[in-house]
Amino acid sequence: MTDMRKLVFDEGALLTGNVRMPAHASYSALNTFSTCPGMWVGGKVYKEPRRYGDPLTIGSIAHAALELAMRRPDELEPDWPALCREGIELERERNRLPENQWKGDLLPQDVVAPDGHAVTADEWADMAAGRLHGFRLDLALNRPPTPAACEQRLEMEVWGVPMVGSVDYRDRSGQIVDWKTGHLPAPSDDKAVGHADQLRIYARMLETAGIHVADARDVYVEHNVARPVDLSDEQMELTGMWTSDTWARMRGSVTAGRYGLNPSYLCSWCPLSKVCPKAMRIRGAKAKAAYEIGLDWSNPDFDIQLGDAYRVHTKTGGNMSVLSLLDDPPQQPQPKAHMPAADPWNSEEGRKAAERWGFSDTTQLGGQSQSEPQTVEPPDLRLVAHKPYEPSLSEGHLNTAGYGFGQLQSMAAYAWGLDRDDPYGTLMLLLKGEWAAARNVWGAIVPDIPGLKDDQPDRQALLDWLDAPLARDADRIMRAVMDGRTKADIGQAARDVAEIMTVTRRIVAGENK
């Protein structure tokens, strides 16, 4: 096993050796590294299997079809299904060239459709043609195109960085176009900003080669939108600074063998999302599908390790990644349309509940009840009010004054504020996150809670934990880092809690920075 197959996560970084510095930089490599250096490493050490509807495969076919269409620019409404079929053969022919053989076949093998049948080349072509449906060639420049070059490969140094890239389309008017086959981002979205940087890099490369660029635009073919790119000196300078800085940081990381981890909404699309302790879990069908094909702990070709900052030591001597309990959070319900609040007591169920809880007149629930209050106890517990520092649960007595019981009540209220439609599931996420953060930092002093992983925690173990000062500390830190965040951020917030608690552990243990 080579060092490149050994991946160690520790102190907020990925440590690995023998990742070679590329001879040239592509925009996509710089953009991935800028997003998360760990994600860039993941793409180099692990090739994810492609699945049905793979966007890279569909995008490659669509780009080939657009190139073929520009060979016949007078046909403003091309036959996209036919061109996509022809485009598959064009790309396959290119991939057979010696310099491209590393790419392999354009179409992934053994891919099955949702109904279980093997996906054919015609089906891939149809998926790509669906992205191009309704797109006219004159929509790109608001006039019929006059092609000067398609898929023009460039390789030269700009801003001190050896760049390589391919310009999708260059018009004789000096205009250049980059075809985009994905969703349409908002102009201020990071993705849109990145798309503009890519075209500015290409414009600089063409100008360096002596080819004047009068205009550049990203064309989102699925949406019939052409978005001009600012080529002003100021914006070109900013793009140049980003390009040279990212290249320098990449070189520094490769030299040190240390790559930062920057969790974001893109984590599910990282090849290392299943094994990275800082990865955010994003809900949604596409995110889940992307996550499922990532590198798994059980892969025999990799030696994946967690450093001390990300290990949890259990009573049985084993270990688990921090916050692994959050790997499968409860499904968050879809938000409901706003409607006027109904009186919850004005129903048969409501009246029964009111009667059970000691209210005989539901019309008086907004003020004083007309009946004497009743004590409602769980069937197997007796409610008592002992000292706050005494156990919350002991010998069948629930101490309602106990620190742990009060902590549980407070957390339940906080969970309700985060998601009124699913307060129980939200409370479970908070309990898991705070417990795992404390366990990660302080080890076995944080007790096991059987059933917590399955959202059915043993009440004795849970209240014993919540009685502990460490539990209250974890909750205080959690609420501080959750300020302004939502339920979807609980997983990352819990990781932040662990990192914050690690700082205090180092201080009291006299550890070096």
N, C-alpha and C positions, 0 to 999 in steps of 0.2 A: 504494500500500500504506500503510495507516494505521499509526501507532505501535503500536496494540494488536496488530497482526499481527507485530510484531517482538519476538522473544523472545531474550533474552541470558542465558545461564547463566554466572555468575562468582562466585567467592568464596563458594560455598555458598548462593547465592541466585538467584532469577529476577528479572531486570530487565525491566520493560516499562511503557509509558506508556499513558495514556488508558483505563485500566480504571476505570469509574465506580463511585463509592461508592453502594451501593444506598440508596434512600430508606427502606426498612424492612429489618429483619433477620428472617430465618426461622431456625428451629432448625437446619434442614439446612445452611443457609449457614454459620452459626456453627460447627457441628460439623465441616464440611469444612475451614473455615479453621483451626480449632483443631488438626485432624489434620495438615494441611500447607497453608500458604498457597499454595504453588505448585499444589497440586491444585485449590484453589478457583479460581485464575486459569485453570487448564486447562479447567475446566467452563464458564467464561464466554467463553473465546475459541474453543473448539473443541467442536462438537457431534458426539459420536461416533455412528456409524451403529448402529442397533439390530439385534440378531440373533435368531435362533430361541431362544425361551425367555427373552427379555429380562425380568429380574425386575421392572423398573419398570412395564413394560406389564402383566405378569401381576398385580402388586400393585394397580395402578389398577383393573383389572377386578374383582378380588376385593373391593376396598373399595366399589366401586359396588354389587356384589351384596349385601354386608353392609348397606349403606344401604337397599337395596330390601327386604331381609329384615326390617329393623326397622320398616318400614311395616306389616308384618303380624306383630307380635310374638307372636301366639298360635300361629303355626306354628313350633314349636320345632325341627323338622327340615325345613328348607326344601329345595326342589328346586334345588340349587346350579347344576347345568348350565344350567337354564332361566334362573335369575337372572343368571348370568354373561353369557348372551347378551343379556338385557335390559339388563344393566349397560353393555355396550359401547355400546348406543344412547343410554343416559342420558349417558355421558361424552362421546360425540360431540356430542350436543345442547348440552351445556355449553360445549364447546370452540368452538362456533360463535358464542357470545356475543362481542360486541366486545372485552370486557376479557380474553378467553381465546384470542383467535384466534392469538396468538403461539405457543400450544402445538401447533397443527397437529392432524392426525388422531391419535386415540388409538392406532391400530394402525400400526406401521411398514410402509412400502411395500416391495415387492420382497424380502421376507424368504423364504428357502427353508429347508425342513426338511432334516435330514441326508440324506434320500434324493433331494433335488434338486427336489421339487415346491414350488410356491408355497404358503405358509401361509395358510389361510383364517381368516375371523373365527370360525367355529365351532371351529377348532382352538385359537385363542387362548382362547376361552371354556372349552374343555375343560381347558386347562393351568391356568387360574385355578381352575376347579371342583375340580381335583385337590388344590389347596392347602386347600380348604374341606371336602373329603370327610370326613364323620363329625363335623363340628362342629355342636353344638347351641347354640341361642341362650341357653339357661339356664346354659351352662357359664361364661359371662363373669362373672356376678354370683352364681352358685350359686342362681339363682331365675329365673323368667320376667322378662324385661325390661319396664320401663314407660317408653318413650321420651319424652324432653322435646325433644331436638334431635339431628339427625345432620348430620355435615359442617358444623358451625357455624363460620363464618368469624369470626375475631377480628382486630382491628387497633387497637392502642393501645400507649402507652408504659408499660413496666414496668422498674424498676431503672435508669431513665434511658436505656433503649434502645427505639426505635420498633419494636415487634415485630408480626409478622403470622403467622397460623397458622390451622389448621382442626382443631377437635376432632371426632374421628371419631364418638363417641357420648357423649351426656349423658343420664343417667337422671333421672327425676323425684325420685329419692331423694337426689340430689346427687352421685351417683357418675359419674365420667367414665372412658372407655375409649379406648385407642389400639390399633387392630388392627395386628398384626404378622404378615406372611405369609412371613417368611423363617425361617432356622434359629433354634433356641432357644439363646441364649448362656448361659454360666454366670453366676450372679448377680454375680460379681466381675469379669466380663469388661468391657472398656471399652465394648463395644456395649450391654450391659445397663445400665451406669451412664449412658450417653448417653440411652437410652430413658427412664430415670427422670427425667433432667433435662428432657427434652422435655415430659413430663406435668406437671412442677412449673411450667414456664413457662406452660403452658396453664391450670393451676390459678390461678396468680397473675393472669393476664389475666382469667379469669372473675370472680375475687374483686374485681378492680379495676372490672369492669363491674357489680358488685353481685349476682353470682350465687354463692351459697355452694357450695363443693366439700367434700363430706364424705369422699370416698374417690377414689383414682385407681389405675388398674391397667393394665398392659400385658397384652394377651391375644394369645398366640401360637396362632393358629387351627389351624395345621397340626399342632400338638402338644397341643392341648386343655389349655393351661396358662395360668392367669391369675396374674400376678405383681403383688401390691400394691406401691405406691410410697410411700415415706416422705415425708409432707408436714409433718414437724415444722418448727418455726421454724429450728432449726439447719441442716437440710438445705435449706430454702428459701433461707436466707441464703447458703449455699455456692453454690447454683445461681445466685443473683443475682450473686454476685461473679464467677463464671465468665462469665456472660452479658455483664455490663458490661465486664469486662476484655477479652474476645474482640472485642467491638464496637470498643473503643478501639484494640486492636492492628490490627484490620482497617482502621480509618480511618488510622492511622499508616502502614501499608504502602501504601495507595492514594495517600496524599499523597506519599510518597517514591518510589513506583514500584518498590519493592524488596520481594520476597516470599521468606521463608525456605523452605528445603527440608528436610522432615523424613521421611527414608526409614522405611518400616514395612512390615508384611505387606500393607498395602493398596495398595502402589505399582502392582501390576499393574492395578488398577482405576482408575488415574489416566489422564486423557486424554493426559498428557505423558510417560507411562512410557517410550516408545520413544526420546525425545530428552533426557530428564533424566539428567545424568551421575551423580546420586546415587541414582537409583531402584534399589531392590532387585528382583531377579528371583525370583519365587516359583514353584516348580514346582507342577504340578497342572493338570488339564484346564480347570477354571473360570478359574484365573488366566491360563493361556495364551490362552484364548479372549478374555478381557477385554483382555489386552495387545495382541493382534493388531489390535484396532479402534482403537488409539490413533493420535495424530498422528504422521505419518511425516516423516522428513527431506526426502523428495522432494515434499511437498505444496507446490504452487506459490503458495498463498495466504499462506504464512508465510515470514518471514525469520528463520531460527533460527541463532543464533550461540553459540559457546563462547568465553568469556573466556580469558585466559592461564592461569588456574588449571586449565582443563579441556581444554587443547589438547596434542596430541602431535605434534611436528614430526618428519617422517620424512626419510630421505636423499633422497627424490624430491621434496621440497618440499611434499608434501601434508600433510594433517592428519587425525586421527581422534580420536574422543572417548575420554577416559581409560577404560580397562578394557573397550573394545569387544570385546576377545577373549572376554570372559565372557558375551557375549550369548547364546551357545548352548552352555552347559556340558553335559558328558555326562550322560545320564539316570542319576539316582541309583537304584540298585536298591532294591526293597522290602525292608524288614527281614525277616530270616528268624527263624522260631521257634527258641527256644533248645533245643539238643539236646546231649547229652554229646559231648565232643570225641572224634572217632575218631583212631586212630593213622594219621597221613598216610603213614607208610612201609609200613604193612601192606596193601599192594596191589601188583598187578603194576606199575602206573605208579610207585608209590612206590619199589619195589625198583630199577626202572630208573633213577629219578632219583638214588637213593642211590649206585648204582654209578657213575653219571656224575660225581657230585660227590666220589667218592673214599672212599665208605664201603662196605666189603665185608660188614659184619655189622650189619644194621639193628637187631638186638637190643641193640647197644651204643651206639645213638645218644644215649641219655640220659647216658652217661658217656664213656669213652674208646673210640675206634675201635680195632679190632684190626689195622687195616692202616695202612700209611704214607699220609699225606695226599697228594693229587695236586693239581697246579695245573691248573685248568680255565680256559682262555682263550677269549674270543670268537674266532670263526674268522678274523677279519681284523685282530686287534689282538694286540700283545704286552704282557703285564703287566709293569710295572717299578715300582720304588720310588725315585723321585728326590727332589729337594728339594720341600718343600711349596709354595714360591713359584714353582716351575717349572710350565709349562703342564700341565694335566691330560691333554690329548690333543695329541700332536705327532708327525707323521711315522709314524703307525701304532703309536705307543707310548702306552699308557694308564698314566699316572702315578698309582698308587693312593695315593700320599702327597699328591697335589695338593689344594690348597684346594677347587677346584671339584668334584672327584670326592667328597671328603669331604662337601661341602655337599649334593651330590645324594643321597648315602646318608642323611644326616641328615634331609633333607626327605622322603625316601621313608618313613623310619621314622615321622616326624610324620604323614604322610598316612595311613599304616596305622593309626595310633592314632585318627584322625578317622573312618575308614570302612574296616573290615577286609574288607568285601565288595568294595570297589572302590578299592584303594590307587592304582592307576595313574591312574584318572580324577581322583581327589582330588589326586594329585601334579601333574597337568596344570593343575588349577585354581589350585593354589598358585603354580606357575611362571608362569602367565599373569598372575595378579594382581600378584605381586611385580615381574615385568618391566614390566608396564604402569604401575604406580605410579612406579617409578624413571624410566621413559622419559618419563612425563608431567612430572616435576619437572626432570629433568636433561637432557632432550633427546637429541641424537644421540650423546652420550658413551656412552649405553646402546645396545649394538649390536643390529642386527636379528637375529631368530632365525627363519629360514625354517621353515615347517611347524608352528610352535608353535600357530597358530590351529586347525589340524586335529589336534592332539594327536599329531603326529609330528615333533617338533622335530629339526632338523639337529644331530647330536650334537657336531660341531666347534663350531658357533656357540653351542650351549647351554653346553658346558663352558667356552668362552672367557668367556661372560657370568658363569658361576658362579665362575670364578677371580677375578673383580673384587671389590674390597672393597664396592662399592655393592650387589652382589648379597647379600653377607652382611648388610649393614646392613638391606636391605629385608626379609630373612628374620627378623632379630632383631625388627624392629618388628612384622612380621606376627604372630609368635608372641605378642608382648606384647598386641596388640589382640585376638587370637583367644582369649585366656585366658577360659575359661568358655563359649566359643561352639562352634558345630557346623559341619559341612561346609557346610550351607546358608547360613552367614554369611560365607563366604569373599569373595564379591563385595563386600559392604559393608565388610568388614575391609580389603580392598585399597584401597578408596576412602579409608578412614581412614589407611592407610599413606601415600597420596599427600598427604593434608592435613598429616600430621605432618612428612613430608620437606620440604614447602613451607615450613614454619616455619624449618628450618635453612637452606634456600636463601635466604630473605629476610635472615637474620642475616648470612651470609657475603657476600651481595651488597650489604649495606648498604641494603636496601629499607625503605621506611616500612611501618608496620602497614597 
